[in-house]
């Protein structure tokens, strides 16, 4: 069964890219603080990479909770199965038949 999982994100939570822009901190400096390369921070900011749980926790601590672990698991990714029409009900085909008006 396909379900939809929604996570509430507080208005005080921001993406890593937004946090760095608002704080004025450079990616290279932030990378040193969380013990990764600047290229990793760049990929995280562009959404080309999802951090490991350990890195997400380091990011949360380094940003004082402004970029929480939850933001990585509840991002803007859309599950196609969640928006596609359900498959036909093969057990009860009459439920799939169009209704006449």
Secondary structure as the mmCIF struct_conf table of DSSP 4:
data_model
#
loop_
_struct_conf.conf_type_id
_struct_conf.id
_struct_conf.beg_label_comp_id
_struct_conf.beg_label_asym_id
_struct_conf.beg_label_seq_id
_struct_conf.end_label_comp_id
_struct_conf.end_label_asym_id
_struct_conf.end_label_seq_id
TURN_TY1_P TURN_TY1_P1 UNK A 11 UNK A 12
HELX_RH_AL_P HELX_RH_AL_P1 UNK A 16 UNK A 23
TURN_TY1_P TURN_TY1_P2 UNK A 24 UNK A 24
HELX_RH_AL_P HELX_RH_AL_P2 UNK A 27 UNK A 34
TURN_TY1_P TURN_TY1_P3 UNK A 35 UNK A 35
BEND BEND1 UNK A 36 UNK A 36
HELX_RH_AL_P HELX_RH_AL_P3 UNK A 38 UNK A 46
TURN_TY1_P TURN_TY1_P4 UNK A 47 UNK A 47
BEND BEND2 UNK A 48 UNK A 48
HELX_RH_AL_P HELX_RH_AL_P4 UNK A 53 UNK A 62
TURN_TY1_P TURN_TY1_P5 UNK A 63 UNK A 65
BEND BEND3 UNK A 66 UNK A 67
HELX_RH_AL_P HELX_RH_AL_P5 UNK A 69 UNK A 73
BEND BEND4 UNK A 74 UNK A 76
HELX_RH_AL_P HELX_RH_AL_P6 UNK A 80 UNK A 83
BEND BEND5 UNK A 84 UNK A 84
HELX_LH_PP_P HELX_LH_PP_P1 UNK A 85 UNK A 88
BEND BEND6 UNK A 90 UNK A 92
HELX_RH_3T_P HELX_RH_3T_P1 UNK A 93 UNK A 95
TURN_TY1_P TURN_TY1_P6 UNK A 96 UNK A 96
BEND BEND7 UNK A 97 UNK A 97
HELX_LH_PP_P HELX_LH_PP_P2 UNK A 98 UNK A 100
#
